[in-house]
Amino acid sequence: MWIWLARRLAQILPTLLVLSFLIFGLQQLMPGDPALILAGEERGDPQVLAQIRAELRLDRPLYEQYLHWLGSVLTGDFGFSWRIRMPVAELILEKLPVTAQLATMAFLIGALIGVPMGILSAVRRDRPADWAANAVALFGISTPNFWLGIMLILLISVQLGWLPPSGYVPLTEDFRQSIATTIMPAFVLGTNIAGVLMRHTRAAMLTALSQDYVRTARAKGLPERVVVWKHALRNALIPVVTLGTIEFGRLLAGAVLTEQIFTIPGFGKLVVDAVFNRDYPVVQGVVLTTALIFVLLSLVADLLYMAINPRLRHA
Amino acid sequence: MSAPPALEVRDLAVEFATDRGILRAVDGVSFAVAPGRTLAIVGESGCGKSVTALAIMGLLPPHARVSGSIRLAGREIATLAPEERRKMRGAEMAMVFQEPMTSLNPAFTAGEQVAEALRLHQGLSRREAFARAVEMLAHVRIPDAARRARQYPHQLSGGMRQRVMIAMALACRPRLLIADEPTTALDVTVQAQILALIDELKRETGTAVVLITHDLGVVADHAEDVAVMYAGRIAERAPAAALFAVPQHPYTVGLLGAAPRLGRAAGGRLASIEGAVPDMARPPPGCRFAPRCPFRIARCAEEAPPLAEVAPGHASACWRAPLERILEAAA
């Protein structure tokens, strides 16, 4: 177990190294010259451009730029944003909690709707409850987030005036306001997750419910509720947990469109702005952080997997 | 008057609606088992023996239509509400299945799974139930039961898993134990141990056992009574000794001929019954075995023979029983 954990942790570094190379490389393929953008009005002046390039090391060979960035990152220095003139690390630390809050809320909404709905529809397979759950899931999966977001703003904020249409208040500042500003985008993101989780929970539950051990549980005289929620669900959760972790990782990477619509200053908005501005250090920093989150989450997924699947614990 | 049998089944029928029409998997099956005795139900795959077992337990899928009477210690259970029926499972009647490898839940320890029935039916606390479960595991001769109780099914061998299943089934001392091919998936040496264990526990607790098998060797060694099933019906029902000595149904005769015996079959071909089991959605009229029967007469194809006594306690569903005359004539 501990050896396994050590081995998994040791894998993280090379993974990130390869990713850092990809991130840096792909960015070079983006059209557009950051110096031109930063020069603004003075873009016609070759001297200004040369000065900017020298300052940002854009005049150096690519491998040197890469190694310089990598070296700084390894010491914890993500560099400065070219545009906002702020340390990238600070920007990330400022936006990450926003996205984390939104992601957690969206995930909770998705899981609390999707998993029970999946169980219900598996138990009532081919009956009205199953059809209804499938219809809801289809709606969740196929409704574009931007459309649902706009509709919610129109209905709940504009027509009914129940919730603010946009903006963000940090949790630490005002709990109620914070929830009020994030509940709609979280719901928009959550419907999608709910749909995906419902479909997978349903499939996994149907498989579990047809297993011999479920028949054994019934033969023991256990009430159907225990058969479903304990014996079948415990096994059905194994694939669902993996999927859930991936979905959570996707949420943490930032919900670009949804954050734009609700003007939530999160990761998604940060990275999009950075890309448009060719703000390379920010793009690199954010994408690398996202990658790190993903790698760590997949480790968490594996740990959860072992917690619910004893067959892996002794392997 | 003697006590009622532990289990009495009368005119049990099970139907499934399928795409090809109504399939009668079990058709008018009747038998009884006394406390402390073993009734073996023998037959080929698909003859309805497992469906009969699941019908008794009330474990058939909801779309199955069950009719007839099932009495447990004199109490009619076929008409009980599902909730009442559920409470009897695991407490009054229990079942051990064919596949020990998949019949235990991989996510819970052996001890937890045995303890669950005790907590449910006897209201024991978690700790008491677990302690009892360890005792039960030791009782079914799992060595080092306290440690094994904390292990998961994948850490146990097939034989040990089946012992866990038996411990689970017998934890609440049921009146009836149904063992559906409990040893088919196990090694030969383990098979003998498991069957001996069931015999021993039966003697000890007075549990009635319904042993479902296709292995006539098992029947001879472990059952007092036998019911031979063919295509959803009972072909012959008799004390085991009588069935082996003077089989009264051509199908039983065929089965006995088809049973491999050490020594006798050496070098020779194994005998087999010609033809195949009938399509259960369209069974032949009359006797279902008639198309394969070497002794058939015109009547067999027209009229189904009732299960009738040919000797005390020995019943056969054959127009031509008793068969001795025909067999002698043929010899």
Boltz contact constraints between the chains, C-beta under 6 A:
constraints:
  - contact:
      token1: [A, 212]
      token2: [B, 99]
      max_distance: 6.0
  - contact:
      token1: [A, 212]
      token2: [B, 102]
      max_distance: 6.0
  - contact:
      token1: [A, 212]
      token2: [B, 103]
      max_distance: 6.0
  - contact:
      token1: [A, 213]
      token2: [B, 103]
      max_distance: 6.0
  - contact:
      token1: [A, 213]
      token2: [B, 104]
      max_distance: 6.0
  - contact:
      token1: [A, 213]
      token2: [B, 105]
      max_distance: 6.0
  - contact:
      token1: [A, 216]
      token2: [B, 103]
      max_distance: 6.0
  - contact:
      token1: [A, 218]
      token2: [B, 59]
      max_distance: 6.0
  - contact:
      token1: [A, 219]
      token2: [B, 89]
      max_distance: 6.0
  - contact:
      token1: [A, 219]
      token2: [B, 95]
      max_distance: 6.0
  - contact:
      token1: [A, 220]
      token2: [B, 90]
      max_distance: 6.0
  - contact:
      token1: [A, 220]
      token2: [B, 117]
      max_distance: 6.0
  - contact:
      token1: [A, 221]
      token2: [B, 86]
      max_distance: 6.0
  - contact:
      token1: [A, 221]
      token2: [B, 89]
      max_distance: 6.0
  - contact:
      token1: [A, 221]
      token2: [B, 90]
      max_distance: 6.0
  - contact:
      token1: [A, 231]
      token2: [B, 105]
      max_distance: 6.0
  - contact:
      token1: [A, 234]
      token2: [B, 107]
      max_distance: 6.0
  - contact:
      token1: [A, 235]
      token2: [B, 107]
      max_distance: 6.0
  - contact:
      token1: [A, 310]
      token2: [B, 152]
      max_distance: 6.0
  - contact:
      token1: [A, 311]
      token2: [B, 106]
      max_distance: 6.0
  - contact:
      token1: [A, 311]
      token2: [B, 154]
      max_distance: 6.0
